[in-house]
Amino acid sequence: MPKFIESLKKSGKLDNIGITIAIVGSRVLEGFDKDYVDQGWGWLGSNLTIYGFDAHRDACETMNQKLQLSNSVHKEKHIPLALWNCVSTETLYLTRYPACSSLYPPNPSFVSRFVGGELSMQVVLEETIETTTLDDFCHAEGISSIDFLQIDTQGAELKILQGSESLLKNLLFLKVEVEFARLYENVPLFSDIDLYLRDKGFSFLDFGKLYRNDRRRGPLHSEQHLGQLVWTDAFYFQDLIQESEASQKNPEKLLKLACVADILEFYDVAMETLEYITWKYGDQPKYNFANNLAEVISEYPKAVEFGINLLPEMQRIQHYLDSKYVKESSLHKPNDLDLNIALRETNWIAFPDWSQPEEMIELALQEVIKGLVSHPDRTKMTLLIDRSNIEAEDADLLLSSMAMKWLMEESVEVDEGPEIILVGDLSEVQWSVLMPQLQGRIKLEDENQDAITLSQVDSIPLIELGDLHVHEPTVG
């Protein structure tokens, strides 16, 4: 279910946005009642156009008749065409189970080694059909671009992609069935499709549900290896934010990408893209999605307690937020000139080496924060974190991200945590004033030795993280 589209539609941000999708292999099999609108696309309403393609004429006619009787507000039609990489005559191998029919002949010597597939893939009829390409169809129909392409054609996916080269230039998202074993003779595998799409500028995102087969003469398998991986759906997208060409960073195109990602439940891609559009084009009201993002995030109580405007994802665009989404930060950055630091009864300091890889810094500080959060006297504590070898904005962004992670844990309440303060570039005099008020330095694996030397922190106890619980609060 989409998270952002309802808010975008309600605020009128999608009024002039049309999204076109193509489903190749669009037949809805008997016993499966869900249509494409039920799969999330219906949230787009009249903004949506669907073109379905299937080699089975009767199936297309049935679906089109069903659409005529429905109350759908979107545009949809199913076209009886067999798509390929060229206009030609090919053989369609119709199998006992219709969903296994393919333009590639089944590979019985392989399939027979596994449980359940041999009868389903048994060929019952061979039919000669005419093929065309998706590019040719769209050119003839005056369709200039497609935003999302889904292909499920039992092995013909690569051929269909090769016949869609013009459309791929502006395509935003793909869902492609891929195989890891040759269920059909000479069928292209995932590696072939992956190389082709990467060469066309697409980035791999994720797999869908993984389908495995059990060997007929080897039924034993472990919990770790549940049978041979045979097929799945692979998701690709055009990473427009990373794209170097300015022409690709069209805000309307980015908005379409965000909508498709939202429907496919790639919420992280949708949110990142909406934030990026707002950051780059937010001065134009139609491309300002700050309050749409905040409205969705506000459904998560922990995020509200932390402060929506303080989330790392929102900091670049927080100046666009309505006042109801703004909260004062609990991560204080003192004025380095007057040393206005809010200390408590017990005050610790840590000196991370910010030149280390970000994931190592995050892991180290996360352990420190978790240790303090679990301390029985955490409300009487302050943690100072030196940031003298990193920009304040970068340190605050990383620290806010980590703080959000532990605040989202069910057992942590925002008003029960320690005070966390970033300090940096203090003078020797300021360090001499601060040092007597500290009860100890928390030892980290990688530390900023220059800052430790300047601060003369050797005058206070060195505390191992695991020993924090044995130190009682003392008035400094």
N, C-alpha and C positions, 0 to 999 in steps of 0.2 A: 504493500500500500504506500503510495507517495506521501511524503511528509511536507513538502514545500508548495506543491502545485495549488492546493486549496487556498492558501494564503495569497499566492500570486494572482490567482483568478479573482479572488474577492477584492483585491486592491486595484484591479484593472490592468495589471502589468502584462497580461497575456492577451489583451484585447486584439492586438494586431499581429499576433504570432501564430502562424500556421505550421503544423508539423506533419510531415508525410512519411509514412512507413511502408515498406514492402516486405511481404511474407512469402517466401518461395518455398513451396511445399505446404500450402495453406489449408489443406483439407482437414476438417475436424472429424476425427474418427468416431465411429459409432460407439456409444457408451461414454463419450467425453462431451459433457454438455457445455463446458466453458468455451466462450468465444474470445476473440482478442480484446474486446471491450472489457470483459470480465477480468482480464489479466492486468488491469491497471490503466490501460490506454483510454478507457472511458472517461477518466477524470479530465481529459482535455476537451471533451464535448465537441462543439462545432469547430474547434481549432484543429481537429484531427482528420486526416485523409489516409485511408488504408487501401493498398493494392495487394490483392492476394493472387498467387500464381500456383496452378497445379495442372499436372498432365491429364488428370481425370476430368473430362468435360461434365459428366453427370454430377460429380461432387461440387463443381463450381456452380452449376445451375441450381443445385439444392441450396447452397449457401446464399446465392443471390436472391432466390425466392424467399428465404427466411428473412433476409434483410428488408425486403419490400413490406413484409408484414409486421416489422418491428417499429418501435417509436424512436429509433436512434436518431440523434441530431448530427452525428458525424457522417462523413462521406466514406463509403466502402464498396468495393466491387471485386469480384474474383474472376480472373481471366484464365481460360483453359489453354495454357501454353506450357510446353516443356522447354525450360531454359537451359542453355549450354554455352559454350564459348564461341560458337559460330552457328550460322544457318546451315543445317544439314539434315540428313536422315539417320536416325539412330534406332537401336532396338531397346524397347522397354521390357524388362524382365518382371512380369507380374508374379508375385509369390502368394503362397497360401494365406499368410497374414499380410493384408494390404500394406501395412506400414513398412514392410521390409522390401517392397518393390523398388527397383532401381534401374538406372541406365548402365549399371555394371552388373555382370553376372555374379551370383553368389559363389562363394568359395567353399564347396561342400567338404573338401578334404580337411579344411581347418575347422569349420563350424561343427562337424560331426564329433570332434574331440571334446565338445562342451555340452553341458546339460541344457536342454530346453530350446535350442535354436534351430535344430536341424529341420523339424517339420515346418516351423514358421517361415523359413527361408526357402522352402521347396518351390521351385518354379512351376507354375501351373499353366502359364501362357506367355508366349513371346509376341510382342506387338511392335510393328514398325511405325515410328512417329516422326513428325517434323519438329525440329528444334529451332530456336532463335536465341537472341541474346537480350539481356535486360537493357543494355544500351540501345539496341535497335528499337525495342518496344517503346522506351521512354522518349526517344527522338521522334518516333512516329506519332506519339500521343501528346507531344509538346510538354513533357514533364522535364523540367530543367534540373531538378535535384531531389534527392531522397535523403532524409535525415537519419533513419534507422532501417537497417536491413537484417532480416532474419532468414537463414537458409537451413532447411532440414530436408535433405534430398537423398539420403542413404548413399553418400559417396561422391555425388556430383558437385559438391560445394566449391571445390577449387575451379572446376570448369566454369561454373556460373560466375564466380568472382572474376575470372579472366575475361568473361564477356560483359563485365560491368566496369571496365577501367575508367571510362569517362565519369560515371557516377561516383566512383570511389574518391575522386578528387574533392568532392564536397560532402561526402558521407561523414556523419558524426559518430555513429555507434553501430556495432555489428554483434549479432549473436549467431554463431556458426556451429553446426553439429560437426564434431571431429571424431575420428577413429584412431585408435592406437594399435589395432590389429586388423589384418586383412580379411574381414568378413566377406568382402567381395574381391573378385580377381582384379589385380592391378589398381586397386583403389588408392587414391592419395591419402596419406596419413596426416596426423596433426602437424608433424614437423614440416611437411610440405606447405600446408596452409599457413602455418606460423611464419615461415620464411617469406612467403609471398606477401602477406599483409604487413609485415614489418618493413619490407622493401617499399611498400606503398605509403609508409608513414604512420601506420597504426601502432598503438601500444596495447600490449596484452594486459587485461585487467584481472580476470579470474575464470575459473571453471564453474560450471553448474554442478548438479548432482553427478557423482561418478558412478558409472555402471560397470559391473564386473561379472565375469562368468566363472562358474565352477567346472573344473575338468571332470569329464565323465569317469575316467579311470584314476583320478587323483582327488577324491572328495575332501581329503584332510587339508585344513589350512589353519593358520594361527590367527590370533586376534589382531596381530599387527599387519598381516598380509591376507586380505579377505578374498583372494581370487584375482585372476588376471584382469587388469584394467582394459576395457574394450572400447568404450565411447563415452562422450559427454558433450556438453555445449561449451564453447569457448567465447568469451566476451572480449571485444576489442573496442578501442575508441581513439579518436583524434585528440591528442593532448594539446589543445589549443593554447593553454597557458604556457606550456613549454615551447611551443612552436616559435621559431625565430622570425618567421615572416610576419611583418606587421599586418599584411593584408588578411591573414587568417584570424586576426584578433578582432573580428567584427563583433560588437556587443550583442547584436541580435542573434548571430550564430552561436555565441557563447551561451546566451539564454536558452536557445534550443537544446544545446548540449546538456545544460543543467536540468532541463525538464525531462529529457530522455533518461538521464542518469537517475533522476528521482523515481521515475516509473519503474525502472529496472532494479530499484532498491540499492543503488550505489550512492547512498546518502552522503558519504564523504566527498565524492566527486561533485555532487550537486551543490553541497554547501561551499566547498572550496571555490567553485566556479562563480556562484552568486556573490561571494565575498570579493572575488577578484574583479568582477564587473563593477561592483559598487565602488571599490577602491580606485579603479581606473576611470569610470564614467559616471560616478555617483552625483556629479553636479547636474546631470540631466535627470529630472525626477523619474522618468520612465525606466531608468537603469539604476535606481537607488533601491536596493533590496535590504538595507540594514534592518528596518523594522519588521520585514517579512521573516528574516532569519531570527530576530529576537523573539518574535511571536511563537515560532516553532520551538526554539530553545527553552522558552518559558514554561513549556509543558514538563520540563524536568526540574523538580523542586531543588535538587542540589545545585544545579546551575544558577538558579535564581538566588539561592542563599549566598553563593560565591560572588555573584554579580555578573550579569550578562555582559556588560561593557568591559569587564576585566578579563574575560576569556581570551586566550591567545588568538582564537579565530576571529575575534571581533575588534581587536585593538586598533587595526589600521582604519576601521570605519566607524569607531565609536562616536565620533563627532556628528554622525548622521542620526544617531539614535534619539528617539523620544525620551523625555526626562524620566518616564516611568521605568525605563530599562537601565537607568544609570545608578550606580552605587559607588560610594567612596571605597578606594582600595584599602585592603588590610595588609598589603605588602608595602611597607613604608620605605621611601627612598629619602634619607635625610639630606638636609642641606649641608654640604661638605664644609661650608664656611663657618657656620655656627654650631655644628655638631649637635643638632636638635634631634636626638635619638631617644625614643620612648623605651626605656629599660624597665625591667620588672625585678622581682626578688632574686631570680636566678638567671644569669645571662651567659650564654655560650657563644663561641665564635668558631667559624670554620673558614679555611682558606683553600677553596677548590682551585685547581689549575685549569682555567677556562680554555687553554690552548689544546687540551685533550679532546678527542672525538666527542661530539655532543651526547651520544648514547652512553659513554662512560661517565661523563659528568652527571647526566640525569640519573643513572643508576646509583652513583655515590650519594648524591644529595637526597634522592628518594629514600634511601635507607636511613639517612640522618633524620629527615622529616618524619618518617614513619616511627622511628624510635622515640622522638619527642612527643608525637601525637599519642602514643600508647603510654606515656609516662603519667603516673597518677597526679602529679603536680604540674601538668602541662600548662594550666591557665596562669601559672605564676612564672612562666619562663619566656625568655626572648632568645631567639637564634639570630645572630649576626652573620651574614655571609659576605665575605670580601669579594669585590668585583673589580679590583684595581687593574686587571689586565683584560678587560672586556668592556665594550660600550654598555652603558646603563640600560638602554632599550633592549639590547639582545639578552642581557642577563635577566631582566624583568620578564621578558617573553618566555624564556625557558623555565624560570621559576614559577610563573603563573600556570604554565602547562602542567608542571609536576604537582603543584598545589591542588589544581583541579582534579587530578587523578585520585589523590587520597581523600579529597572532600567527597568524591562521588561514591566512596565505599560506604556501605550501609551503616557501619558501626561508628562512623565519624560524624560529629556535629560541628558546624562551622564556628559556633560560639564557644567551643571547648578546646580549640587549638592554641598552640603557642604563638607568640608574636614573631613574625619573620621579617627581618630588615636587611636590605642590601646596603653595604657601605663600601666606599671606594675612594681612592686617591686622597686619603687623609694625610695631613702633615705629621711630622714627628711630635709636634706639640699636641696635636689632637689625639694621636695615639697615646701619649703619656697621660692625657686626661681620661681617656676611655679605659685604659688597661686595668686600673685598680677596681673598676666596677664589674669586671668579668670574673666568673668563677672557674672558667676552664676553656681550653681549645679542644674541639672535637677532632680527633685524628682521622685524616682521609688517606687513602692509598696514594693519590696523586695530589700534591699541594703546590701552591704558588710560593716558592721559597723566597723570592725577592720581597713579597709582601710580608712574609713572616719575619724576615730580617729587619725590614723597616719598622715594623710595629713593636719589635722587641717583646714578642709574645712569650718568650721563654720564661718570663717572670710569673706566668700563671700555669696551673696544672695542665698536663696533657691527658685528655680523657679518651679512652677507647669507647667506641659506640656501644658495645655490649655492657659497659660499666655505668651507663647513664642512670640506671635505676637505683644504684646504690648511693648516689649523691643526693643528699637532702637539700632543699632550697635554703639559701642563706642570704641575709640582707647584705648587699654590697656597700 
